[in-house]
Amino acid sequence: MVITMGDSKQTRTVDGLVNVGLGLWEGELANQLEDRCKSAYREWIDAPMRITPPQGEMLTDAQDRLVGTIVKGLKKIKGEHPVVG
């Protein structure tokens, strides 16, 4: 993820704003997961907060990481208008 401040041309990458870690499912297409691990994938689609992909990150952990990173960043930029993208 990249953050820029208002009209500033400066950007910076923020490590804590990366995608949810999908572990062994990383880079796989949905149809590949449906074929290879049908029940686990279906459970994850139906209840993603209860199921964690093999060697992946729990969504609650990702949520905590993302919110914590955003709050920490906002405290540092008092009075500016950040753009996250």
C-alpha positions as CSV (number, residue, x, y, z in Angstrom):
1,M,0.0,0.0,0.0
2,V,1.1,3.5,-0.7
3,I,0.3,6.7,1.2
4,T,0.6,10.2,-0.1
5,M,-0.3,13.5,1.6
6,G,-2.9,15.6,-0.2
7,D,-1.3,17.3,-3.2
8,S,2.1,16.1,-2.4
9,K,4.0,14.2,-5.0
10,Q,5.8,12.2,-2.3
11,T,4.6,8.7,-1.6
12,R,5.8,6.0,0.7
13,T,5.1,2.3,1.1
14,V,3.7,1.2,4.4
15,D,4.5,-2.5,5.2
16,G,1.5,-3.0,7.5
17,L,-0.9,-2.3,4.7
18,V,-0.2,-5.4,2.7
19,N,-2.9,-7.9,1.6
20,V,-4.2,-10.6,3.8
21,G,-1.7,-13.5,3.8
22,L,-3.3,-16.5,2.1
23,G,-0.5,-18.9,2.8
24,L,-0.6,-22.0,0.6
25,W,-3.6,-20.5,-1.3
26,E,-1.6,-17.4,-2.4
27,G,-1.7,-17.0,-6.1
28,E,-4.3,-19.7,-6.7
29,L,-7.5,-19.1,-8.7
30,A,-10.9,-19.7,-7.1
31,N,-11.6,-22.7,-9.4
32,Q,-8.2,-24.2,-8.6
33,L,-9.0,-24.0,-4.8
34,E,-12.5,-25.4,-5.4
35,D,-11.0,-28.4,-7.2
36,R,-8.1,-29.0,-4.8
37,C,-9.7,-28.4,-1.4
38,K,-13.4,-28.0,-2.0
39,S,-14.7,-28.2,1.6
40,A,-12.1,-26.0,3.2
41,Y,-12.4,-23.4,0.4
42,R,-16.2,-23.4,0.6
43,E,-16.1,-23.0,4.4
44,W,-13.7,-20.1,4.0
45,I,-16.0,-18.4,1.5
46,D,-19.1,-19.0,3.8
47,A,-17.4,-18.0,7.1
48,P,-14.0,-16.3,6.4
49,M,-13.6,-15.1,10.0
50,R,-13.7,-18.8,11.3
51,I,-11.5,-20.4,8.7
52,T,-7.8,-19.7,8.0
53,P,-6.1,-20.8,4.8
54,P,-3.2,-23.3,5.4
55,Q,-0.2,-21.3,6.7
56,G,-2.2,-18.2,6.1
57,E,-3.2,-15.2,8.2
58,M,-6.4,-15.1,10.2
59,L,-8.7,-12.3,9.0
60,T,-9.0,-11.0,12.6
61,D,-5.2,-10.7,12.7
62,A,-5.1,-9.0,9.3
63,Q,-7.9,-6.6,10.5
64,D,-5.9,-5.8,13.7
65,R,-2.7,-5.2,11.7
66,L,-4.5,-3.0,9.1
67,V,-6.4,-0.9,11.7
68,G,-3.3,-0.5,13.9
69,T,-1.2,0.6,11.0
70,I,-3.8,3.2,9.8
71,V,-4.3,4.6,13.3
72,K,-0.5,4.8,13.9
73,G,-0.1,6.6,10.5
74,L,-2.9,9.0,11.2
75,K,-1.4,10.0,14.5
76,K,1.8,10.9,12.7
77,I,0.3,13.2,10.1
78,K,-1.8,15.6,12.1
79,G,-3.5,18.3,10.0
80,E,-2.7,16.8,6.6
81,H,-5.0,14.9,4.2
82,P,-3.6,11.5,3.5
83,V,-4.6,9.5,0.4
84,V,-4.2,5.7,0.7
85,G,-4.1,3.6,-2.5
